[in-house]
Amino acid sequence: MSTPTQESLKQQAKVIRKFLNEKYQVDVSHGHCMELISQLFGFKDWNTATAALKPKAKQDLLPIHIKTVGDMKKALALFDDDTAIFDGEYEFKIQDFINEINAEDWDGDTILTQEFSLVLEEFVPDIASFKLKIEHESLTIF
């Protein structure tokens, strides 16, 4: 069962109210039905349910470390598909690379491998901006 939202609980409360009225001619207030549906989902009452299900601010969800497709979907769900621009940032310092190479051993055949993930650190509306985070790096000199 997926996590309910405030709106889904309200809708289910309306269904319960309508059912009780049509089937048993019992008129129960919408507020009582919201209390009932809250308890059915394990909350003490409607106020507890709304506090627990209150949508979080987008910035409160960050940072999102993206290593899987699911992580990427979660990050991109914060943005509007029709207007958001995708932006990536990768910082590579050539001097760090050169310092890794021992000039005496280097004959020109060098392989640098990097494992990385993306990180969404802040929410800026309409710009999905990610930073590349190096998880593992190795340098092989032949």
Phi and psi in degrees as a GROMACS rama.xvg file:
@    title "Ramachandran Plot"
@    xaxis  label "Phi"
@    yaxis  label "Psi"
@TYPE xy
-78.7104  161.367  SER-2
-69.0015  129.83  THR-3
-73.692  162.586  PRO-4
-113.042  167.116  THR-5
-57.8219  -42.2365  GLN-6
-65.544  -39.8764  GLU-7
-67.9175  -35.3836  SER-8
-67.1119  -41.3975  LEU-9
-60.7944  -43.2685  LYS-10
-63.8437  -42.1946  GLN-11
-66.7067  -34.8688  GLN-12
-62.9489  -38.7574  ALA-13
-64.1106  -39.9975  LYS-14
-63.775  -43.7269  VAL-15
-62.0389  -45.8535  ILE-16
-60.2634  -45.751  ARG-17
-63.9136  -43.5859  LYS-18
-60.1826  -49.0894  PHE-19
-61.7637  -37.4975  LEU-20
-70.8445  -46.432  ASN-21
-73.3488  -40.7241  GLU-22
-81.9942  -40.2523  LYS-23
-121.109  4.19374  TYR-24
52.6339  38.2757  GLN-25
-103.824  123.793  VAL-26
-97.8678  106.427  ASP-27
-112.812  138.262  VAL-28
-66.3968  155.568  SER-29
-62.306  -38.354  HIS-30
-59.5982  -41.8184  GLY-31
-66.3833  -37.2295  HIS-32
-67.226  -34.5493  CYS-33
-68.146  -36.4293  MET-34
-63.3481  -44.1312  GLU-35
-62.2251  -49.5562  LEU-36
-65.5954  -34.4758  ILE-37
-60.6684  -44.4057  SER-38
-68.0104  -34.9449  GLN-39
-62.9487  -28.6563  LEU-40
-93.3224  9.53737  PHE-41
92.684  8.32155  GLY-42
-94.22  153.767  PHE-43
-64.4739  -43.5686  LYS-44
-161.163  -177.548  ASP-45
-62.9156  -41.7396  TRP-46
-62.024  -40.2993  ASN-47
-65.3736  -41.392  THR-48
-62.9829  -46.8158  ALA-49
-65.5969  -35.8064  THR-50
-66.2345  -40.65  ALA-51
-72.1818  -31.1467  ALA-52
-100.12  5.70577  LEU-53
-58.6593  127.75  LYS-54
-59.6497  136.038  PRO-55
-82.6481  150.466  LYS-56
-65.4349  145.05  ALA-57
-58.0371  -37.6225  LYS-58
-65.6065  -29.1211  GLN-59
-68.3333  -19.1224  ASP-60
-84.5401  -6.84054  LEU-61
-100.363  157.197  LEU-62
-80.0799  153.104  PRO-63
-110.868  118.915  ILE-64
-91.1477  121.899  HIS-65
-106.41  109.85  ILE-66
-124.278  -13.4652  LYS-67
-129.782  167.304  THR-68
-61.8237  -38.7253  VAL-69
-61.1507  -40.6125  GLY-70
-62.3063  -40.5931  ASP-71
-65.753  -41.909  MET-72
-60.7291  -41.8578  LYS-73
-62.2614  -43.6766  LYS-74
-66.8954  -45.2119  ALA-75
-71.6832  -19.7794  LEU-76
-64.7491  -17.4036  ALA-77
-74.3319  -15.4012  LEU-78
-111.859  154.781  PHE-79
-80.5209  123.088  ASP-80
-59.097  -31.5395  ASP-81
-82.6189  -21.8785  ASP-82
-123.289  -19.5774  THR-83
-69.4573  139.78  ALA-84
-101.848  134.355  ILE-85
-90.8793  128.354  PHE-86
-134.95  136.992  ASP-87
-126.004  150.339  GLY-88
-130.835  128.564  GLU-89
-133.752  125.589  TYR-90
-110.128  120.875  GLU-91
-126.875  122.132  PHE-92
-102.607  111.355  LYS-93
-61.2482  -31.5245  ILE-94
-64.658  -37.1569  GLN-95
-61.62  -39.5262  ASP-96
-65.9989  -45.26  PHE-97
-64.2003  -38.6009  ILE-98
-63.8695  -26.1896  ASN-99
-72.4065  -24.2479  GLU-100
-89.3258  125.69  ILE-101
-87.3034  113.757  ASN-102
-56.8357  -31.5438  ALA-103
-70.4973  -32.8784  GLU-104
-90.6555  -13.7079  ASP-105
-86.3094  122.033  TRP-106
-110.981  12.5007  ASP-107
105.286  -16.9476  GLY-108
-98.677  98.4468  ASP-109
-131.548  135.068  THR-110
-121.655  122.458  ILE-111
-106.67  121.026  LEU-112
-113.433  142.153  THR-113
-136.263  135.424  GLN-114
-108.06  133.515  GLU-115
-141.622  166.299  PHE-116
-134.959  167.875  SER-117
-103.33  152.954  LEU-118
-132.633  125.743  VAL-119
-96.974  107.908  LEU-120
-95.9593  -29.484  GLU-121
-144.542  153.247  GLU-122
-97.4746  118.779  PHE-123
-120.972  116.06  VAL-124
-53.4761  138.554  PRO-125
72.0263  2.81235  ASP-126
-134.107  109.385  ILE-127
-87.1918  93.4415  ALA-128
-108.253  119.718  SER-129
-117.695  149.916  PHE-130
-110.388  143.775  LYS-131
-85.2349  129.89  LEU-132
-115.454  120.633  LYS-133
-75.6071  121.611  ILE-134
-91.431  -37.7872  GLU-135
-154.037  140.643  HIS-136
-139.677  137.003  GLU-137
-141.414  148.937  SER-138
-120.961  125.525  LEU-139
-118.507  124.78  THR-140
-110.834  126.1  ILE-141
